[in-house]
Amino acid sequence: MKPKVAIFDTKSYDRDSFLDSGKAGELDFAFHSYRLEAATAPTVAGAQAACIFVNDRADAEALNGLAEAGVKHLALRSAGFNNVDLKAAREAGIQVTRVPAYSPHAVAEHTLALLLALNRRIHRAYNRVRELNFSLTGLVGFDLHGKTAGIVGTGRTGAITAEILRGFGMRVLAHDPNPNTEWAGKHGITYESQEKVFKESDVLSLHVPLTPETQYMVNSETLGLMKPGAILINVSRGALVDTSALIQALKSGRVGGVALDVYEEEEGIFFEDLSDRVLQDDELARLLTFPNVLITSHQAFLTREALAEIAKVTTENILRLHKGEPPLEGTELKEE
């Protein structure tokens, strides 16, 4: 009998990528538009595996609910796993896997798209021209060439972003607890302390996972270190940035611009159409009033190639574990 997989928080592009993965004939997919949480966990009844995304909530209560319903495998279709209680998963007898590198190029390229659009005011110019306003006032940007870019986190995505920025002729400083000095030397990139990277960067881009150590790494103190007028970009996890502190820095003019693909309270907002409702999140509403803030709704991963890789790795692991085989190398998550 084919293993049944309950896939939570799905949109049309998720369903299409899984059905086109080449494994549709070997798996019984149950697609759910709602997110996983304690209240929805029992709906997986009969499934051997559950598949979740970044805003699903796999806390102890939800994991126990999955286990009681017979789930033995929790497959994350993401690299980040801050929404999963790994200790509770182990205690519930649920094996956890993820997709550690679905497409670092997709995220890195979106980082550059945000930077270029924000710096050259493309989003504002586009809206003006559609209204037949061809004025250039207020659209002045700056050359990236010759400026300093700071990369915090030089894993796959951070490294590719750094290489692209070097291609623009930027000086690139990087910070990572585990520096890749060979790679840095090859590409003319210099590792420095986090403080120096914050102080000297004209463009600061975050590429680290959300952990207790990195939560609110951008706060009132570190924002105070940044060059006046510098641009901040976050495509990693929303809670890397203290939103209240960021709003104050924007109000004071300390920060020149902010580009975000993630937000610390995005659950229930990002990925949804709320165009006919009143936005209840006051801090997000405030961010959207600033002319020098550009926000996309967690779409950095959204390329055909990334979706195909997510579906490929996820379905392969589900089949492997169902057969009693080990998951693909580097995809299993365990409590440290």
GUZA-747600 format. One record per residue (C-alpha): x, y, z. Coordinates in steps of 0.5 Angstrom, whole numbers, plus 2048, in hexadecimal, padded with zeros to 3 digits. Layout:
N
XYZ;...
This chain:
336
800800800;8038077FE;80580B804;800811806;803818807;7FF81E80A;802824807;80082A80B;800832809;800830801;7FE8357FC;7FD8337F4;8058347F3;80682F7F8;80182A7F6;80482B7EF;80B8297F1;8098237F5;8058207EF;80A8217EA;81081F7EF;80F8187EB;80D8147F2;8068167F1;80580F7EF;80880C7F5;8058117FB;7FE8127FD;7FE81A7FE;7F981D802;7FA825801;7F7829807;7F7831806;7F783280D;7FD832812;80082D817;7FE82E81E;7FC82A824;7F482B822;7F682981A;7FA82381C;7F581E81D;7F381F815;7F981B813;7F5814815;7F880F811;7FE81280F;805810810;80881680E;80781E80F;80A82380B;80A82A80E;80D83180C;81083780F;80A83A813;807833815;80783281D;80B82B81F;80B82C826;80A82782B;80382782B;802826824;808821823;80481D828;7FE81D824;80181B81E;804815822;7FE813825;7FB81381D;80080F81B;806813818;80D811818;810816814;81081E814;81282180D;81482880D;81482B806;819830808;82083180B;81E835811;81B831817;81A83681D;81383481D;81482D81F;81582A826;81A825824;81B82282B;81382182B;81481E824;819819827;81581782D;80E816829;812812824;81281681E;818817819;81981E816;81C81F810;81D82680C;81F828805;82682C807;82782F800;82282F7FC;8248357F8;82983A7FB;82A83D7F4;82283F7F5;8238427FB;8298467FA;8268497F3;82084B7F7;82584F7FC;8288527F6;8218547F3;81F8577F9;82585B7FA;82585E7F3;81E85F7F3;81E8637FA;8258677F8;8228697F1;81B86A7F4;8188667EE;8128647F2;81086B7F3;81286D7EC;80E8687E9;80886A7ED;8098717EB;80A8707E3;80386C7E4;8008727E6;8048767E0;8088797E5;80F87A7E2;81287E7E7;81987B7EA;81987F7F0;81A87B7F6;81D8757F2;8248767F3;8288707F5;83086E7F6;83586A7F2;8368647F5;83D8637F2;8428657F7;83E8657FD;83E860802;83985A803;83985680A;83784F80A;83584C810;83584480F;83984180A;83583B809;833839802;82E83F801;833844804;839842800;8358427F9;8328497FB;83984B7FD;83C8497F6;83784D7F3;8388537F6;8408527F5;83D8527EE;83A8597EE;84185B7F1;84085C7F8;84485B7FE;841855802;842854809;83F84D80C;83E84B813;83D843815;83F83F81B;84283A816;84583E811;84783B80A;84E83E809;84F83A803;84983D800;84A844802;851844800;84F8427F9;84A8477F8;84D84D7FB;84884D801;84B84F808;84884C80F;847851815;84485181B;83D85281B;83D85981E;84285B819;83E859813;83885D816;83C863817;83F863810;83A86080B;836865806;83185F805;83085980B;82D853809;82B84D80E;82C84680C;82C842813;82783D816;82283F81B;82583D822;82583F829;82C842827;82A846821;823848823;822850823;82A850821;82785781D;82585B823;826862826;82D861828;82F85E821;82B86381D;82F868821;83586581E;833866817;83586B812;830871811;82C87080B;82E86880A;829863807;82785D80B;825857808;82285080B;82084A807;82184580D;81C845813;81884B815;81A84B81D;82184C81B;81F85381B;81C857821;81685A81D;815860822;81C862822;81C86281B;81686781B;81986B81F;82086B81B;81C86D815;818872818;81E87681A;821875813;827871816;82686B811;82586D80A;821867807;81E861809;81D85B805;819855808;81784E805;81584C80C;81284F813;81284C81A;80A84C81A;809849813;805843815;7FE844813;80084A80E;805848809;802843804;7FB846805;7F784B801;7F5850806;7F3855801;7EC856803;7ED85680B;7F085B810;7F7859812;7F8858819;7FF85881A;80185F81C;80885E81B;80885B814;803861812;808866815;80D863811;80986380A;80886B80B;81086C80A;81286E803;81986B804;816864806;81585F801;811858804;810852800;80C84C803;811847804;8128457FD;81A8457FC;81983D7FB;81483E7F6;81783B7EF;8158357EB;81C8327ED;81B8337F4;8148307F4;81682A7F0;81C8297F5;8188297FB;8138247F8;8188207F6;81C81F7FD;81681F801;8138197FD;8198167FD;81A816804;813814805;81480E801;81A80C804;81880C80B;812808809;816803807;81A80380D;820806809;82480C80C;822813809;827817804;82D819807;82D82080B;82582080B;82481D812;823821818;82481F81F;824822826;82B825828;
